[in-house]
């Protein structure tokens, strides 16, 4: 890899952290938690929750604890499908009631794509 590859990689990583943080903030609000309440529920500090929602670089254990507390899942998404998945999640966020499962539209997308494979 040359310097340009590392630079592009850094930009992509920063954008991914921003999108992830925004998604976590949206999900926390959808579930009705304050940062402090979520921190208490996950035995993390409010500052750690804020860092995840910002541009922080959280540890995987923190991400897993937060997603579990928010009744969510982490799903690796192929980069070429990312825009489609984000549109589905945004639509689901607008339509979901607090007690509904957030990943349902995402699950439907991957079930449909699995059926298309030979």
C-alpha positions as CSV (number, residue, x, y, z in Angstrom):
1,X,0.0,0.0,0.0
2,X,1.2,3.5,-0.7
3,X,0.5,6.7,1.3
4,X,-2.7,7.4,-0.7
5,X,-4.1,4.0,0.3
6,X,-3.5,4.7,4.0
7,X,-5.0,8.2,3.7
8,X,-8.1,6.9,2.0
9,X,-8.4,4.1,4.6
10,X,-8.2,6.7,7.4
11,X,-11.0,8.8,5.8
12,X,-13.2,5.7,5.4
13,X,-12.6,4.7,9.0
14,X,-13.5,8.2,10.2
15,X,-16.7,8.3,8.2
16,X,-17.6,4.8,9.4
17,X,-17.1,5.9,13.1
18,X,-19.3,9.0,12.5
19,X,-22.1,6.9,10.9
20,X,-21.8,4.3,13.6
21,X,-22.0,7.0,16.3
22,X,-25.0,8.6,14.7
23,X,-26.7,5.3,14.4
24,X,-26.0,4.4,18.1
25,X,-27.3,7.9,19.2
26,X,-30.5,7.4,17.1
27,X,-31.0,3.9,18.5
28,X,-30.4,5.1,22.1
29,X,-33.0,7.8,21.7
30,X,-35.5,5.4,20.0
31,X,-35.2,3.2,23.0
32,X,-35.7,6.1,25.4
33,X,-32.4,6.1,27.1
34,X,-30.3,9.1,28.2
35,X,-26.5,8.7,27.8
36,X,-26.3,8.4,31.6
37,X,-29.0,5.7,31.8
38,X,-27.4,3.7,29.1
39,X,-24.0,4.1,30.7
40,X,-25.4,2.8,34.0
41,X,-27.1,-0.1,32.3
42,X,-23.9,-1.2,30.6
43,X,-21.5,-0.4,33.5
44,X,-19.7,2.2,31.4
45,X,-19.3,5.9,32.0
46,X,-21.5,8.6,30.4
47,X,-18.3,9.9,28.8
48,X,-17.6,6.5,27.1
49,X,-21.2,6.5,25.7
50,X,-20.7,10.0,24.4
51,X,-17.4,9.0,22.8
52,X,-19.1,6.2,21.0
53,X,-21.7,8.5,19.7
54,X,-19.1,11.0,18.7
55,X,-15.9,10.3,16.8
56,X,-14.4,8.1,19.5
57,X,-12.7,4.8,18.7
58,X,-14.4,2.5,21.2
59,X,-13.3,-0.9,22.2
60,X,-15.3,-3.9,20.8
61,X,-16.4,-4.8,24.3
62,X,-18.0,-1.4,24.7
63,X,-19.8,-1.6,21.4
64,X,-21.1,-5.1,22.2
65,X,-22.3,-4.0,25.6
66,X,-24.1,-1.0,24.2
67,X,-25.7,-2.9,21.3
68,X,-26.9,-5.6,23.7
69,X,-28.4,-3.0,26.0
70,X,-30.2,-1.4,23.1
71,X,-31.5,-4.7,21.8
72,X,-29.5,-4.4,18.6
73,X,-27.0,-6.5,16.6
74,X,-23.8,-5.7,14.8
75,X,-23.9,-6.9,11.2
76,X,-21.0,-6.7,8.7
77,X,-22.3,-5.1,5.6
78,X,-20.6,-5.3,2.2
79,X,-19.5,-1.8,1.3
80,X,-21.4,-1.9,-2.0
81,X,-24.7,-2.5,-0.1
82,X,-24.0,0.1,2.7
83,X,-26.2,2.9,1.1
84,X,-29.1,0.5,0.7
85,X,-28.8,-0.8,4.3
86,X,-28.6,2.8,5.7
87,X,-31.7,3.8,3.8
88,X,-33.6,0.8,5.2
89,X,-32.4,1.6,8.7
90,X,-33.3,5.3,8.4
91,X,-36.8,4.3,7.1
92,X,-37.1,1.8,10.0
93,X,-36.1,4.4,12.6
94,X,-38.8,6.8,11.4
95,X,-41.5,4.1,11.4
96,X,-40.5,2.0,14.4
97,X,-42.2,2.1,17.8
98,X,-39.9,1.9,20.8
99,X,-40.7,-1.8,21.5
100,X,-40.2,-2.9,17.9
101,X,-37.1,-4.8,16.8
102,X,-34.9,-2.4,14.9
103,X,-33.0,-4.9,12.7
104,X,-36.1,-6.3,11.0
105,X,-35.7,-4.4,7.7
106,X,-32.0,-5.3,7.7
107,X,-32.8,-9.0,8.2
108,X,-35.3,-8.9,5.3
109,X,-32.7,-7.4,3.0
110,X,-30.2,-10.2,3.8
111,X,-32.8,-13.0,3.6
112,X,-33.8,-11.7,0.2
113,X,-30.2,-11.5,-1.1
114,X,-29.5,-15.0,0.2
115,X,-32.5,-16.3,-1.8
116,X,-31.2,-14.6,-5.0
117,X,-27.9,-16.6,-4.9
118,X,-27.6,-19.8,-7.0
